[in-house]
């Protein structure tokens, strides 16, 4: 099967990156059908060899009491808080988190902490022993920097997919639900007027045009209408959609709704208003206003659970519960997208409105990242 670009929909290519937009290309694994990076030697999902003549390494069987037992998320000694977090994630995902394999050598990873992500080709689950230098480069990218730089230049151009197509879903594009008709099942949005606000920790004046933004993060019930294969516990229909919600799947949903992802500046203005406050409700942190570690929930909650924590424009859950995708790149390496807001697994200093984090947007293993949509005001 041909390789495919999840960003612009281009099929095929001369190398590891899309010739149109510079995004790493994917192909399905012949054995497990999991999307894998073009050029990877082994499937990170099942460990099977992908290149001709490549033999899979012998995989050791986990011994009783081994850290390998219990899946990819494990603890080496009892830890009540970690076990609570792991249990909630696994309940949301419908079972133990899947095991992963190094795409360079094929060895099974003992834990997520034992791996790294290449900052150039975005390959994940690489054994740390393969890291080249301090740049978090995989061995392949370290030997092909010219190809890497050419792809980065293309990503600067901001190529968009054709209207009405959903390349973000890859080989699952045909499975999406019918788009709502105009005026059907409206999702509540709030208006954020044009003007300056104080952005970032340095509270620099920043202007944004008027826009609409969702009052709540997109819920499981809403995402299910878009993706009929979306799975969640029945009692969590009003919880934020987080299962396999990569940046690309979030963008696909937004486009399906006739919307888009908010820019970082739009998200931050909707969260903190114009006066530079630290949190949506003010400058003093209050664990009764949001779902962070201080509140002790240690798991997801419904998107309307914290009415005391709404923003000046009426948005719920802008901090805590789940991090949220934005449309923007984190920096000029064009390798991570900005996420905002903190999650239930974060403390208050991460949940500040001004805080920004870089996250690997390419793969679906997100666990604690959701999103909400925005829409420009028509002139």
N, C-alpha and C positions, 0 to 999 in steps of 0.2 A: 504494500500500500504506500502511496506517495506521502512524502512529508508534508506538513501543513503548518502555516503560521496562525497562531491564535490571535494575533493583533489585527492584521489586515486581511486575512483570508487567502493570501498568496499560497499556491501549492507548488511544491518542488523548490529547488534552489541548487546553487552550485557548491555550497559549503554547509557550514553548521548554522548560518544565520540567514534570515529572510533577505532577499535581494532588494525588496521594496522598503522595508521599515527597520531592518536590523534586529528584529526579535529572534531569539533562538528558535529553531525549527524542531518540531516533534514528529515522532512516528509511533504507532502502537506496537507494543511488544507482541511478537508472534505467539507467545505462550499464554500470557495473562491479559493481553489487550490494553495494558496500562500505557498511557502516553509516556514516551521516553525521549530524551534529547538525541537529536541526530548527532552521531559521533560517539555516543556512550558505548562502552564495551559490554556492560551488563545492565539488565533491567533492575532498577532500584526497588521494584515491587516484589519480584519473585526470584531475582538473582540469576536468571537464565542468561546465557551468552547471546549477544546481539550481532557480533561481527563474525564473518566467515573464519573458520579455523580457531575460534576462541573456545577454550574449555572452561567450564565452570569450576571454581575451587570447591574442595570438599568442605561441607558445612558441619561444624561440630554440633553434637547433640547437647542440649542444655542439661546440666546435672541438677539433681535435687538441691534446691537452695541457691542455684545460680542466679545472678542478676538478670540473665536472659529470660527466665521464666516470668510469665505475666505480661509479655508483649514489650513493645517499644518504650512505654511509659512505666518505669519500675522504680523501686526504692531498694537500697541495699540493706537498710535497717528500718525498723518501725518509725513512721513519721505520720502522725494523725492528720496534720494539715495537708501534706502532700497526697496522702491516700484519699482524703475527701475531694481534693481537686481532681485527682485522677479518676475517681469514681464518677464524678459529675460529667467530666469530658467523655468518658466511655459510655455513660448512659445516653448522652446526647448523640454520640456517634453510633449507637446500637451494638456495641461490643468492644472488645479489647482493641486498642489502637494497633494498626497493622505493623508488622515487622518491616524493616527496610534493609537494603543491601547497597554496598558501595558500587556506584556505576563505573568505577575505574578498575577495581580489582575483584569485585563480586563478593567480598566477604560480608557476612551479616554484621550489622551494627549493634553493639551491645546496648546503646542508648543514644538519644538525640545529642547529648552533650559530647559524645565521642566523634561527632561529625562536623563538617564545615560546609559552607555554600560558596562556590566560586563567584566572585563579584563580577566576573566578565561574561561568562556564559550562563550564569544563574543555576548551574547544576547543584543539586542538593544531595545530602547523605554521603558525601565523600569522606573517607577515613582521614582523620587529621594528619596521619603520616604522609599523605600525598600533597599537603599544602606547600606551595612554593613561595618562599619569601614572606614578607609581611603584608603583601597585597591580597591575601586570600585568593590566590590563583590556583587553578587546577593544573596538572602537568601539561595538558593539551593547550590551554590558553597561554601558558608561559612560553610555549614554543611557537605560537602563532599570533603575536601581538599586532601584526599588521592587519590581519583579519578582524581581530577584536576592535581595533580603533576604527576600521571602516564601518563596522556594525554600530558602534557608538555614534558615529557621525550621522548615520541614517536615523537613529532614534531621536536625534535632535530635531528632525524635520516634522515630527508629530503626524505621521500618516494615519488617516482614519479609515475604517472599513467601509465598504459600500453601504448605502442606506438599505434597510430591510434585510441585511444579512447578519448572522450571528457567529462569526468565526471563533469567538471566545469559547464556544462550547465544543469546538473540535469536531470529533466524529459523532457527537450527540446532538448536533444542530437540528436534525429533523424531529427530535423528540419534544421540542418546546410546545407549550400550550398556545391556544389561539390568543392573539392580542386583544385586549378589551376594546370594545367600540367606544367612540367618543362619548363622554358623559357617563359611561357605565362604571359602576363600582369606583367612584372617585376616591383617591387617597388624599387624606387631609394634608394641606400644605399651609405654611405661614409666609407672609410677605416680609422680606427684609429690605427696607428702603435704601436707596443709593446714598452714598456719603462716606465720610472718613470714620475710621475707628482706630483704636490703639491696639496694634498687633504685636505679638511676640513678647518675650520676657523684657525686652527693652522698650516696649510700648511705643513703637514707631507709628506715626500717622500713616494710614494706608487707606486708599479709596477703593471702593467696590461699587459696581453698578447694582441697581435693584434686581432682586431675584427672589424666587420662591424656593423653600426647602421643606422637606417632609417634617411634620410635627414629631413623628416617631421613627425609630429605626425600622427598616423593613422586617416584617415578622415571618415566621415559618409558614403561616397560612397564606400570606401574600406571595412568598417565593414559590410555594407549591403550585400556584396557578400558572406560573411561568415554566417551572421545571417539574413535571409530574413524577420524576424519580426522586425528588427531594424527600428525605426521610426524617421524621422527628417523633418523639413521644407524643401521644395524643393530647396530653394535658399541657403541652408547651406550644400550642398554636399561636399564642400571643407573645411568645418569647422571640428575641431577635434571631434571624436566620444566620447561622454560623457554620453549619456543616459543609465543609469543602467550599466555602465562599471565598474563592480567590478574587483578586482585583478584577480579573477578566470576567468572571461570572457576575460580579456586581455590576460591571459596566454593561454587560449584555442585558441584565434585568432592567437597568435604567433606560437603555435604548428601546427595549421592548415596551416600556411604559411611556415612551415619548419624552423622556427626561434625560438626565445626565448625572454624573457624579459631581459633587461640589468641589470647587477649588479649595485649597487650604485656607486662603483668605476668607472665602465665603463661609466655610464651616466655622472658622474661629469667630467671625463677626456674629453669626447666628447663635453661637454659644455664649459669648461674653458681652454682647452689646457694644456700646461706643465708649464706655468709661474705663476700659482696661482692667476690669475686675479679674480676680484669679479664678473664680468658679462661677457658674451660671447664676447663682443666687447671691454672690457677694465675695468678699475677701477672706472670710473666716470659714475654714473647712467644717462641715457638719456631716457626720456619717449617716444621719437620718435623711439626707437629701440625695444620696446616690448609693450605688452598689459597688463598694470597693472593699479591700481587705479589712479596713477598720470596722466595717459593719458586721463582719463575721459570717456573712452568708456563704461565701466560698463557692459560688455557683451562679448560674444564670437566673434572671428574674424577668417577669413580664415588663414590657416596655413602658407601661403606665403606672408602675408601682410607686414611683417617687414624685408625686405632684409638688412637693416642697422644693424640688430641685430644678424646676423649669427655668429656661433661659429668659432674658428680657423680651424675646419675641414669641415665647410660648412653646419652645421646643423641649421635649422630654428626653431624658437619658443622654444628654450631650456629654456627660462624663460618667465613668463607671459602667458597669454591666458588660459592655463589649467595646473594644476599640472600633474605629470606623475608618473605612477607606476614603481617601480624597483622590482627586484627579491628578495631582501634581507629583512630579519626580522629587525625590528627597534632595538631590544635589546634581552636580554636573557630570557625575559618573553614569547617570541614567541607568541605574541598576536596582533601585529600590523606590517604592512609592511611599508617600507620607500617610501615616495613620495618626489619628487624633483621639483624645478623650479618655484614655485609660480604660481598664476593664475590672471585673470582679477579682482578678488575680493581681491587681496593682494597688499600691498605696497612694495617698493623696497627692504626693509630689509628681507622680506620673499623670494623674488625672487633671492637672491644671489645664485650663483652656489654652494656654499659650504653648504647652508642651507639644513637641513633635517627635515622632519616632519613624525610623526607616524600617520597612518590612519587605521581605521577599514576596513580591506580588505574583510571581509567575506560576507557582504551584498551589494546589488546592488545600494543602495542609495548613489551615489557619487557626482553627479551634476557637479562638477568642476574638475574632474580627468579624464585625458586621458592617452595615452601611445604611445610609439614607440617600435619597435622591434630591436633586435640585432642578430648577427650570428657570431659564431666563425670562424676564418680563418683556413681552412683545411691545415694540414701539408703537 
